[in-house]
Amino acid sequence: MGQVIVRNLDDRVIDALKAKAELHGHSLEQELRSILSKAALPNAQERVALADRIRSLTPKRRQTDSTALIREDRDR
């Protein structure tokens, strides 16, 4: 696993994170792990943007109706 060092954090931020960790019964390190893990997950807008990007990679031609393909396969 990797490590990250964050420099020049305001002491008030560190104190607030320590208090939050204590409320959750975690160490500061575990609390930071939890916060960063949640922050790394894509939100709804980011998921839509990713879907749009993937969709843009698909050719703009008309797609074959899957129902027709299934019937064609069954008729063999």
N, CA, C and O of each residue as an XYZ file, in Angstrom:
304
protein
N       0.831     -1.185      0.000
C       0.000      0.000      0.000
C       0.871      1.242      0.000
O       1.984      1.245      0.525
N       0.347      2.284     -0.592
C       1.095      3.519     -0.681
C       0.925      4.403      0.542
O       0.091      4.158      1.413
N       1.737      5.424      0.570
C       1.670      6.404      1.638
C       1.586      7.787      1.019
O       2.105      8.027     -0.071
N       0.929      8.690      1.724
C       0.780     10.067      1.279
C       1.157     10.979      2.439
O       0.759     10.747      3.580
N       1.908     11.993      2.142
C       2.258     12.999      3.144
C       1.604     14.306      2.720
O       1.763     14.751      1.583
N       0.874     14.910      3.634
C       0.236     16.193      3.361
C       0.915     17.234      4.242
O       0.841     17.179      5.469
N       1.566     18.167      3.598
C       2.308     19.183      4.337
C       1.475     20.449      4.513
O       0.529     20.706      3.768
N       1.850     21.217      5.504
C       1.292     22.553      5.736
C      -0.209     22.557      6.019
O      -0.918     23.469      5.592
N      -0.695     21.544      6.737
C      -2.086     21.569      7.174
C      -2.212     22.506      8.368
O      -1.375     22.501      9.271
N      -3.244     23.289      8.357
C      -3.513     24.190      9.463
C      -3.772     23.371     10.727
O      -4.439     22.337     10.679
N      -3.249     23.834     11.842
C      -3.428     23.123     13.115
C      -4.904     22.956     13.475
O      -5.284     21.959     14.089
N      -5.729     23.920     13.098
C      -7.162     23.814     13.382
C      -7.793     22.664     12.612
O      -8.695     21.995     13.116
N      -7.324     22.436     11.397
C      -7.828     21.324     10.594
C      -7.439     20.001     11.250
O      -8.260     19.090     11.362
N      -6.206     19.903     11.674
C      -5.730     18.678     12.336
C      -6.508     18.430     13.619
O      -6.912     17.299     13.889
N      -6.722     19.479     14.415
C      -7.483     19.337     15.655
C      -8.916     18.894     15.376
O      -9.457     18.052     16.092
N      -9.531     19.458     14.338
C     -10.903     19.081     13.985
C     -10.968     17.621     13.534
O     -11.913     16.905     13.865
N      -9.962     17.187     12.779
C      -9.930     15.793     12.327
C      -9.693     14.836     13.490
O     -10.265     13.746     13.534
N      -8.857     15.245     14.422
C      -8.641     14.417     15.619
C      -9.927     14.278     16.424
O     -10.251     13.193     16.907
N     -10.661     15.387     16.565
C     -11.932     15.351     17.299
C     -12.947     14.458     16.591
O     -13.672     13.699     17.235
N     -12.993     14.552     15.279
C     -13.902     13.718     14.498
C     -13.529     12.240     14.653
O     -14.406     11.388     14.799
N     -12.248     11.946     14.621
C     -11.778     10.568     14.789
C     -12.181     10.035     16.161
O     -12.624      8.894     16.289
N     -12.025     10.866     17.173
C     -12.378     10.449     18.530
C     -13.876     10.161     18.643
O     -14.275      9.198     19.297
N     -14.701     10.988     18.010
C     -16.149     10.765     18.017
C     -16.519      9.433     17.378
O     -17.456      8.763     17.812
N     -15.773      9.057     16.344
C     -16.043      7.798     15.640
C     -15.308      6.614     16.252
O     -15.457      5.480     15.797
N     -14.522      6.879     17.277
C     -13.779      5.794     17.914
C     -12.620      5.291     17.080
O     -12.220      4.133     17.196
N     -12.078      6.165     16.235
C     -10.959      5.806     15.351
C      -9.705      6.584     15.752
O      -9.759      7.587     16.464
N      -8.593      6.078     15.267
C      -7.373      6.868     15.348
C      -7.449      7.939     14.256
O      -8.273      7.844     13.347
N      -6.608      8.932     14.345
C      -6.567      9.960     13.304
C      -6.243      9.318     11.959
O      -6.835      9.668     10.938
N      -5.315      8.393     11.965
C      -4.918      7.727     10.716
C      -6.093      6.977     10.094
O      -6.318      7.070      8.888
N      -6.839      6.240     10.905
C      -7.995      5.505     10.385
C      -9.074      6.456      9.889
O      -9.706      6.202      8.864
N      -9.281      7.532     10.600
C     -10.274      8.522     10.172
C      -9.887      9.124      8.822
O     -10.735      9.295      7.945
N      -8.615      9.440      8.663
C      -8.148      9.988      7.384
C      -8.283      8.962      6.266
O      -8.647      9.310      5.142
N      -7.990      7.698      6.571
C      -8.166      6.633      5.575
C      -9.620      6.569      5.119
O      -9.910      6.464      3.927
N     -10.515      6.632      6.082
C     -11.947      6.572      5.778
C     -12.385      7.763      4.927
O     -13.088      7.595      3.931
N     -11.973      8.951      5.317
C     -12.336     10.170      4.579
C     -11.804     10.112      3.148
O     -12.524     10.422      2.199
N     -10.549      9.717      2.999
C      -9.952      9.671      1.659
C     -10.573      8.576      0.794
O     -10.746      8.760     -0.411
N     -10.907      7.440      1.402
C     -11.549      6.361      0.640
C     -12.905      6.809      0.112
O     -13.242      6.542     -1.042
N     -13.686      7.491      0.954
C     -14.994      7.995      0.510
C     -14.840      9.068     -0.557
O     -15.610      9.111     -1.516
N     -13.852      9.930     -0.392
C     -13.642     11.020     -1.349
C     -13.179     10.503     -2.709
O     -13.389     11.160     -3.728
N     -12.554      9.337     -2.728
C     -12.034      8.789     -3.981
C     -13.139      8.179     -4.844
O     -12.958      8.030     -6.053
N     -14.282      7.824     -4.245
C     -15.381      7.250     -5.014
C     -16.001      8.330     -5.895
O     -16.183      9.465     -5.455
N     -16.325      7.975     -7.144
C     -16.935      8.981     -8.018
C     -18.342      9.328     -7.559
O     -19.106      8.450     -7.156
N     -18.682     10.614     -7.621
C     -20.039     11.031     -7.285
C     -20.931     10.860     -8.516
O     -20.466     10.414     -9.565
N     -22.195     11.212     -8.388
C     -23.153     11.007     -9.480
C     -22.736     11.754    -10.747
O     -22.807     11.201    -11.844
N     -22.307     12.990    -10.604
C     -21.898     13.770    -11.786
C     -20.684     13.146    -12.467
O     -20.611     13.110    -13.695
N     -19.747     12.663    -11.687
C     -18.553     12.040    -12.266
C     -18.903     10.731    -12.970
O     -18.321     10.413    -14.007
N     -19.852      9.967    -12.414
C     -20.277      8.718    -13.077
C     -20.959      9.021    -14.404
O     -20.738      8.323    -15.393
N     -21.792     10.065    -14.427
C     -22.460     10.459    -15.672
C     -21.428     10.913    -16.695
O     -21.527     10.561    -17.870
N     -20.439     11.689    -16.262
C     -19.390     12.159    -17.173
C     -18.602     10.988    -17.747
O     -18.264     10.982    -18.930
N     -18.310      9.994    -16.903
C     -17.599      8.811    -17.389
C     -18.449      8.047    -18.395
O     -17.941      7.609    -19.428
N     -19.739      7.882    -18.107
C     -20.636      7.189    -19.044
C     -20.707      7.942    -20.369
O     -20.694      7.327    -21.435
N     -20.781      9.264    -20.306
C     -20.810     10.065    -21.529
C     -19.524      9.894    -22.331
O     -19.553      9.800    -23.558
N     -18.395      9.854    -21.620
C     -17.111      9.667    -22.310
C     -17.046      8.307    -22.979
O     -16.586      8.195    -24.116
N     -17.497      7.283    -22.294
C     -17.511      5.932    -22.879
C     -18.464      5.885    -24.062
O     -18.149      5.295    -25.096
N     -19.641      6.514    -23.911
C     -20.617      6.542    -24.998
C     -20.051      7.244    -26.230
O     -20.355      6.855    -27.358
N     -19.240      8.264    -26.026
C     -18.673      8.993    -27.160
C     -17.679      8.139    -27.948
O     -17.379      8.443    -29.103
N     -17.174      7.088    -27.336
C     -16.241      6.197    -28.019
C     -16.962      5.183    -28.911
O     -16.335      4.549    -29.760
N     -18.271      5.029    -28.721
C     -19.065      4.091    -29.497
C     -19.430      4.726    -30.828
O     -19.830      5.889    -30.867
N     -19.299      3.978    -31.924
C     -19.667      4.535    -33.235
C     -21.129      4.989    -33.251
O     -21.978      4.401    -32.580
N     -21.406      6.023    -34.012
C     -22.743      6.611    -34.067
C     -23.667      5.902    -35.061
O     -24.654      6.489    -35.502
N     -23.368      4.668    -35.415
C     -24.211      3.960    -36.367
C     -25.377      3.295    -35.648
O     -25.352      3.099    -34.433
N     -26.381      2.958    -36.414
C     -27.578      2.329    -35.858
C     -27.233      0.925    -35.392
O     -26.552      0.177    -36.093
N     -27.703      0.574    -34.212
C     -27.435     -0.737    -33.641
C     -28.519     -1.729    -34.065
O     -29.679     -1.359    -34.251
N     -28.121     -2.991    -34.214
C     -29.059     -4.039    -34.571
C     -29.941     -4.357    -33.365
O     -29.470     -4.426    -32.230
N     -31.216     -4.546    -33.635
C     -32.158     -4.901    -32.582
C     -31.826     -6.295    -32.062
O     -31.796     -7.251    -32.836
N     -31.580     -6.418    -30.782
C     -31.184     -7.701    -30.205
C     -32.292     -8.740    -30.321
O     -32.014     -9.937    -30.397
N     -33.534     -8.294    -30.334
C     -34.653     -9.227    -30.482
C     -34.559     -9.960    -31.810
O     -34.774    -11.170    -31.875
N     -34.241     -9.234    -32.853
C     -34.103     -9.847    -34.178
C     -32.956    -10.848    -34.194
O     -33.075    -11.914    -34.797
N     -31.866    -10.525    -33.550
C     -30.728    -11.443    -33.505
C     -31.069    -12.727    -32.740
O     -30.681    -13.819    -33.153
N     -31.788    -12.593    -31.636
C     -32.176    -13.769    -30.845
C     -33.124    -14.662    -31.653
O     -32.970    -15.884    -31.658
N     -34.099    -14.059    -32.332
C     -35.029    -14.854    -33.159
C     -34.299    -15.554    -34.283
O     -34.571    -16.715    -34.590
N     -33.367    -14.838    -34.896
C     -32.584    -15.420    -35.990
C     -31.790    -16.636    -35.484
O     -31.701    -17.659    -36.164
N     -31.228    -16.508    -34.303
C     -30.463    -17.611    -33.738
C     -31.359    -18.795    -33.392
O     -30.957    -19.942    -33.588
N     -32.552    -18.546    -32.887
C     -33.482    -19.617    -32.536
C     -33.999    -20.360    -33.765
O     -34.301    -21.551    -33.696
N     -34.098    -19.654    -34.886
C     -34.613    -20.250    -36.112
C     -33.617    -21.163    -36.811
O     -33.975    -21.832    -37.780
N     -32.402    -21.204    -36.352
C     -31.402    -22.046    -37.016
C     -31.641    -23.501    -36.753
O     -30.890    -24.347    -37.238
